[in-house]
Amino acid sequence: MLNSLTLLPAILCVAVAYPDEALAHGGAYRGPDDLVPRAEKAPPPFPGLPPNRPGGRRFAPDFTLWYYWWEFNKAPFLARQAGSSEAGSLASSDAGLADEDRKRILDAITKVLADPGNNREIHSAGLMALAKVARRSAPPGTFRAFVSNPDQEKSETAVIAMGVAGLQEAVPELLALAADNRQGRTLSGRKLVHFRTRAFACYALGLIARQSQDIALQGKIFAAMKGLASQSRSVRVDIRTAALTAIRLLRLDGSERGKQLLAQAVGFLRAFIDKSDKEEMGRMRAHAVAALASLVHRYGEEWGESKRKLIQLLDERKTNSYIQQSAVLGLGLLARPDDAEVGAALRRYSRKGKDQQARYFTCISLGRMGGSQNKTFLAQPFLHPTDPRSIQKLELPWRALGLAILEEKARRVDPEHSADLPLAKGIHRYFRDVRIPTVAAALSLTLGVLRYEPATVDIVDRFKKIEPGRVTAGYFCLALGLMHDKGSQDLIRSLVDPASRRVALLRQGSCALGQLDDRASAPRLIRILGHERMLLSVSGAAAMALRRISDKPTIDTLLELAGDGSQPSLPRAFAVVTLGLLADRKPFPWNHAFLAGLNYRAMVETLSGAQRNGILDIL
């Protein structure tokens, strides 16, 4: 018989491999590992087991792999209307949702929240669903009642839900919670407002600012967030990062006051970026770079000076790596397709830059910029292959994803756009020859985005040959969904088996069924939701797929599951999550506003951490 000491390493291995096994209020998959930078030293090895490397250190995950970027940035690729390669018209989750069904969903959510016997998962799901369905008509008192709940998850979810709903009347309370003043402590029911609640309040204020046209409100939020971000190191990095992120979401108009606020915000962010690493952590400064790029991108003011600032950060080798990563991503937001200076700076960094992650990010930014010269650079290994050693194999996925971004942008602009056939053929040719699974998986996704149907047979063949348990196997499935290959529908459906432990296939296969508009798979996806021990990320993928393909019988089943007190709490919670997604009129997830240009390598736990309970993890 195995004793507990023998089992302990295996248990810990499962926890590391599947960190979302814990009952957190996540559900959105953001990659297999914790992205929050931690101390490098690992605990000593277990007795009798050799260390992975001298000194008891573990091998660290390779965060430069492309699929971390994909999981944070996939929404625009998945939001296109299923079954159509026309203009990138976005799928509308509540298209055709009858008023009667909307009312039934809202009534069910209200009932769930009113029942004190429901646990944290159900209440948290209900709070987020209420915010998405009711929006500004949501009753503020419902959220306030949970802010003071002693359960931290319920409290912080109520706080962010007020932001999702866009409740301007909640701004004074959110400001008090963020500041941890007497009013905030009274509202939270604690002697000190928990740091997560404070950070969530900042994120919520940013969401409200983004949905408001009240310029006075924008000024009030900016002043408070500037004050928090400027505080000393005694304030946790999460709170200061959240304050910078809220500034990033400000909605400023062309009025005199709006221009003044923009100038003040830009000036503050530039000064924040210029502080030395001894005073400010590189991660926070990286988020300040993202905020600067986002504001200037959206409003166009201070464009030239900000562009030069980001290029300077790239060219100075002493610049912190997190900051250079954000500068690369920021230039992708800022620059126009014909901006030769930025294009040259990014291509130069891709060849000679000091940080590998930032070098890979240049492909993403060149894709976002667009322009013929940038496209030629990205496409070179696929159209004009030279010495295979001239470009690292692991850079190829990033170049392909940059081209996928170009393709998706072109489809959104021009309904008649058709894929670049020579490019598609070149990627297909490389896909057939490459032997590295992670590279092949990324190329398959790009071929799916291009809708290059001749590649379907080879993608299916590659999928059948790969070990089903590998992470990359799921991406081949998703590529077929993006291709909208109906011939693969039965194969994918057979793999999405609730009894399976092939997590990658369950997660990406569920998503593929949604892309295929496979309404017949709805009962199978509901069985995934109803599985008591399913990983959160798999249930989350099933919920997102059901958002696209649900019909009236599906809604009836979800309503029944949500209200059935005899069922386990997690299936009921995900039924509520799915109902909220179905009735949400927004084409993108609520947290999509935080993702454009986000440097996920500079992560903090209230954005997305090991427990999968940051705002980017919540459906």
Sequence and secondary structure as in RCSB ss.txt:
>XXXX:A:sequence
MLNSLTLLPAILCVAVAYPDEALAHGGAYRGPDDLVPRAEKAPPPFPGLPPNRPGGRRFAPDFTLWYYWWEFNKA
PFLARQAGSSEAGSLASSDAGLADEDRKRILDAITKVLADPGNNREIHSAGLMALAKVARRSAPPGTFRAFVSNP
DQEKSETAVIAMGVAGLQEAVPELLALAADNRQGRTLSGRKLVHFRTRAFACYALGLIARQSQDIALQGKIFAAM
KGLASQSRSVRVDIRTAALTAIRLLRLDGSERGKQLLAQAVGFLRAFIDKSDKEEMGRMRAHAVAALASLVHRYG
EEWGESKRKLIQLLDERKTNSYIQQSAVLGLGLLARPDDAEVGAALRRYSRKGKDQQARYFTCISLGRMGGSQNK
TFLAQPFLHPTDPRSIQKLELPWRALGLAILEEKARRVDPEHSADLPLAKGIHRYFRDVRIPTVAAALSLTLGVL
RYEPATVDIVDRFKKIEPGRVTAGYFCLALGLMHDKGSQDLIRSLVDPASRRVALLRQGSCALGQLDDRASAPRL
IRILGHERMLLSVSGAAAMALRRISDKPTIDTLLELAGDGSQPSLPRAFAVVTLGLLADRKPFPWNHAFLAGLNY
RAMVETLSGAQRNGILDIL
>XXXX:A:secstr
   HHHHHHHHHHHHHH GGGS  S  S   SS  S   S      TTS  SBGGGB     TTSHHHHHHHH H
HHH B TT  SS  B  TTTT  HHHHHHHHHHHHHHHH TTS HHHHHHHHHHHHHHHGGGS HHHHHHHHT S
SHHHHHHHHHHHHHHT GGGHHHHHHHHHT HHHHHHHTSSS  HHHHHHHHHHHHHHHHH   HHHHHHHHHHH
HHHHTS TTS HHHHHHHHHHHHT    SSHHHHHHHHHHHHHHHHHHHS TTTS HHHHHHHHHHHHHHHHHH 
TTHHHHHHHHHHHHH TTS HHHHHHHHHHHHHH  TT HHHHHHHHHHHHH S HHHHHHHHHHHHHH  HHHH
HHHHHHHHS   GGGS GGGHHHHHHHHHHHHHHHHHH TT    HHHHHHHHHHHHH   HHHHHHHHHHHHHH
T GGGHHHHHHHHHHS TTSHHHHHHHHHHHHHT GGGHHHHHHH  TT   HHHHHHHHHHHHHTT GGGHHHH
HHHHT TT  HHHHHHHHHHHHHH  HHHHHHHHHHHH TTS HHHHHHHHHHHHHHT   SS GGGGGTTT  G
GG  TTTS TTS STTT  
